[in-house]
Amino acid sequence: MIAKDIGFLMKRHNFRETSVIASFYTKKFGKITGILKGFYTPKKEFSSNLDIFTLNELVFYPKKSDIWLVSFVDLVRDYAFLRKNIKAATAASVFINLTDKALGAWDKNAEVFNLIKEALSFLEKEDTHRVLYVFLVKFLTLSGFKPEFGKCLNCHKPIDEETFFSVLRGGLICKKCSNKEHDLRRIGRETIASIFYMQNNDFIIALRLNPTEECEKEILFILREFLCYHLEFDILPMSS
């Protein structure tokens, strides 16, 4: 069977003298790894330079083995601005590396694919830190790791007083239930409202948030702690 799809290049390495093995996150098939035989020879089928983060059109042959044969690659978009903006490139690395870490081979998720596409586009014109934490909140929501910011994990009541966040359990704990838990961190109401808003609104709308500097630091801290514990993934230096 032959298939066509579009995908973001996640990583690559040379194979022997003329070929390349590369991993892509594609819209229809999820994460795939393919071999491009003769990539370093003058073949018209390979018109992309295969730079990291680039979006490419692919033709390949799906099979049961881990590495698929990729017979055609054409550049769709290269996000050239990332080569001139270190902060934006670092954020883009977080997008790609987190997707690679959290999602397994062939774990297709078109919503995550579209989220990466949106986030990379917004990096060109929006505040880098804001794009980063909106991406992280929405990625966790779409990939099945969503932390609970709408109610207490124990009593399931809406939060209306002093509140804590449990990294271990991945959500909010109200003051009344806090004596039953360990390793809680007090969390501000603005932070709770901001993350909940990002979880439940489109990316472009979530970017309209303008949190205080203190709230932004707390959002990034909470997300970093959650990712480190549940996915063993660190977003430093972007969280500093």
C-alpha positions as CSV (number, residue, x, y, z in Angstrom):
1,M,0.0,0.0,0.0
2,I,1.2,3.5,-0.8
3,A,0.1,6.5,1.2
4,K,0.4,10.3,1.1
5,D,0.4,12.6,4.1
6,I,1.9,15.8,5.5
7,G,4.2,15.8,8.5
8,F,6.5,17.9,10.7
9,L,10.1,16.7,10.8
10,M,11.0,15.8,14.4
11,K,14.5,14.4,14.0
12,R,16.8,12.8,11.5
13,H,20.2,11.2,11.1
14,N,22.3,10.0,8.2
15,F,22.3,6.4,7.2
16,R,25.3,5.0,5.4
17,E,26.6,7.4,2.7
18,T,23.6,8.5,0.8
19,S,20.4,7.9,2.9
20,V,18.6,9.5,5.8
21,I,16.4,8.0,8.5
22,A,13.9,10.6,9.7
23,S,10.9,10.8,12.1
24,F,7.8,12.8,11.2
25,Y,4.6,13.7,13.0
26,T,1.9,13.3,10.4
27,K,-1.7,14.3,10.2
28,K,-3.2,10.9,9.3
29,F,-0.7,8.4,10.6
30,G,0.8,10.1,13.7
31,K,4.5,9.6,14.4
32,I,6.3,7.6,11.7
33,T,9.9,6.8,11.1
34,G,11.1,6.4,7.5
35,I,14.2,5.8,5.4
36,L,14.8,8.1,2.4
37,K,17.1,6.0,0.2
38,G,19.5,8.1,-1.9
39,F,18.6,11.3,-0.2
40,Y,22.1,12.7,-0.9
41,T,22.0,11.8,-4.5
42,P,20.4,14.1,-7.2
43,K,16.9,12.7,-7.0
44,K,14.0,14.9,-8.0
45,E,11.7,13.0,-5.6
46,F,13.4,14.7,-2.6
47,S,13.0,18.5,-3.0
48,S,13.0,19.3,0.8
49,N,16.3,19.9,2.8
50,L,14.6,18.1,5.7
51,D,15.3,20.8,8.3
52,I,13.9,20.2,11.8
53,F,10.4,21.8,12.3
54,T,9.7,21.9,8.5
55,L,6.3,20.8,7.2
56,N,6.6,18.3,4.3
57,E,4.4,16.4,2.0
58,L,5.4,12.7,2.0
59,V,4.7,9.6,0.0
60,F,5.6,6.4,1.8
61,Y,4.8,2.7,2.2
62,P,3.2,1.8,5.5
63,K,4.1,-1.6,6.9
64,K,4.4,-3.5,10.2
65,S,8.0,-2.8,10.7
66,D,9.3,0.2,12.6
67,I,10.9,2.0,9.6
68,W,8.9,2.7,6.5
69,L,10.2,3.5,3.0
70,V,9.7,7.2,2.1
71,S,9.8,7.7,-1.7
72,F,8.9,11.3,-2.0
73,V,9.4,14.5,0.1
74,D,8.3,18.0,-0.9
75,L,8.7,21.1,1.3
76,V,5.4,22.7,2.3
77,R,6.7,25.3,4.8
78,D,10.1,25.8,6.4
79,Y,9.3,28.4,9.2
80,A,12.5,30.3,8.3
81,F,12.0,32.8,11.1
82,L,13.0,30.2,13.6
83,R,16.6,30.4,12.3
84,K,16.7,34.0,13.3
85,N,14.9,33.8,16.7
86,I,16.6,31.7,19.4
87,K,13.7,32.0,21.8
88,A,11.1,31.0,19.2
89,A,13.3,28.1,18.0
90,T,13.7,26.8,21.6
91,A,9.9,26.9,22.0
92,A,9.5,25.0,18.8
93,S,11.9,22.4,20.1
94,V,9.5,22.0,23.1
95,F,6.6,21.5,20.8
96,I,8.3,18.8,18.7
97,N,10.2,17.0,21.6
98,L,7.1,16.9,23.8
99,T,5.1,15.4,21.0
100,D,7.8,12.8,20.4
101,K,8.0,12.0,24.1
102,A,4.3,11.8,24.9
103,L,2.9,10.0,21.8
104,G,4.0,6.6,20.5
105,A,4.5,5.4,17.0
106,W,1.4,5.5,14.8
107,D,-0.6,7.2,17.7
108,K,-2.5,9.4,15.3
109,N,-4.0,12.6,16.6
110,A,-5.1,15.2,14.0
111,E,-5.9,17.7,16.7
112,V,-2.3,17.5,18.0
113,F,-1.0,17.9,14.4
114,N,-3.1,21.0,13.9
115,L,-2.1,22.3,17.4
116,I,1.6,22.1,16.4
117,K,0.8,23.9,13.1
118,E,-1.0,26.7,14.9
119,A,1.6,27.1,17.6
120,L,4.5,27.4,15.1
121,S,2.6,30.0,13.1
122,F,1.8,32.0,16.2
123,L,5.5,32.0,17.3
124,E,6.3,34.3,14.4
125,K,4.1,37.2,15.7
126,E,3.0,36.5,19.3
127,D,4.8,36.6,22.6
128,T,6.9,33.4,22.9
129,H,6.2,32.5,26.5
130,R,2.4,33.0,25.9
131,V,2.4,30.8,22.9
132,L,4.4,28.2,24.8
133,Y,2.1,27.9,27.8
134,V,-1.1,27.9,25.7
135,F,0.5,25.1,23.6
136,L,1.4,23.1,26.7
137,V,-2.1,23.4,28.3
138,K,-3.8,22.5,25.0
139,F,-1.4,19.6,24.2
140,L,-2.0,18.0,27.6
141,T,-5.8,18.4,27.0
142,L,-5.7,16.8,23.5
143,S,-3.2,14.0,24.3
144,G,-5.0,12.5,27.3
145,F,-2.9,14.0,30.2
146,K,-5.3,16.9,31.0
147,P,-4.9,18.2,34.6
148,E,-8.1,19.1,36.4
149,F,-8.6,22.8,36.8
150,G,-12.4,23.0,37.0
151,K,-13.2,21.4,40.4
152,C,-11.7,19.6,43.4
153,L,-10.4,16.1,42.6
154,N,-11.8,14.8,45.9
155,C,-15.2,16.3,46.5
156,H,-15.8,17.4,42.9
157,K,-17.1,20.8,44.0
158,P,-16.2,24.0,42.2
159,I,-13.3,25.9,43.7
160,D,-14.4,29.0,45.6
161,E,-11.8,29.5,48.3
162,E,-8.1,28.8,49.1
163,T,-6.9,26.2,46.6
164,F,-4.0,23.8,46.2
165,F,-2.5,21.9,43.2
166,S,-1.5,18.3,43.5
167,V,1.2,17.4,41.0
168,L,0.9,13.7,41.9
169,R,-2.8,13.5,41.2
170,G,-2.8,16.2,38.5
171,G,-5.4,18.7,39.6
172,L,-6.9,21.0,42.2
173,I,-7.6,20.2,45.8
174,C,-9.9,22.5,47.9
175,K,-9.0,23.7,51.3
176,K,-11.5,21.3,53.0
177,C,-9.9,18.3,51.3
178,S,-6.3,19.4,51.7
179,N,-5.7,17.7,55.0
180,K,-6.1,14.3,53.2
181,E,-3.3,15.0,50.7
182,H,0.5,15.4,50.7
183,D,2.9,17.6,48.6
184,L,0.4,20.3,47.7
185,R,1.2,23.7,46.4
186,R,-1.0,26.7,47.0
187,I,-2.1,28.1,43.7
188,G,-3.6,31.6,42.9
189,R,-7.1,32.1,41.6
190,E,-5.9,34.0,38.5
191,T,-3.7,31.0,37.6
192,I,-6.6,28.6,38.0
193,A,-8.9,30.8,35.9
194,S,-6.2,31.3,33.2
195,I,-5.4,27.6,32.7
196,F,-9.1,26.6,32.7
197,Y,-9.7,29.3,30.1
198,M,-6.9,28.0,27.9
199,Q,-8.2,24.4,28.2
200,N,-11.7,25.4,27.0
201,N,-11.0,28.0,24.3
202,D,-9.4,28.0,20.8
203,F,-5.7,28.8,20.6
204,I,-6.2,32.3,19.1
205,I,-8.7,33.2,21.8
206,A,-6.5,31.8,24.6
207,L,-3.7,34.1,23.4
208,R,-5.8,37.1,24.3
209,L,-5.2,36.4,28.0
210,N,-2.9,39.0,29.5
211,P,-1.9,37.5,32.9
212,T,0.2,39.4,35.4
213,E,3.9,38.5,35.5
214,E,3.4,36.6,38.8
215,C,0.6,34.6,37.3
216,E,2.6,33.8,34.2
217,K,5.5,32.5,36.3
218,E,3.1,30.4,38.3
219,I,1.5,28.9,35.1
220,L,4.8,27.9,33.8
221,F,6.0,26.5,37.1
222,I,2.8,24.4,37.5
223,L,3.1,23.1,33.9
224,R,6.8,22.3,34.4
225,E,6.2,20.4,37.6
226,F,3.3,18.4,36.0
227,L,5.3,17.6,32.9
228,C,8.4,16.6,34.8
229,Y,6.5,14.2,37.1
230,H,4.0,12.6,34.7
231,L,6.0,12.6,31.4
232,E,9.6,13.1,32.7
233,F,9.9,16.1,30.3
234,D,11.4,19.4,31.3
235,I,10.7,22.7,29.5
236,L,13.7,24.6,30.8
237,P,15.1,27.0,29.8
238,M,11.7,28.2,28.5
239,S,10.2,28.2,32.0
240,S,12.8,30.6,33.4
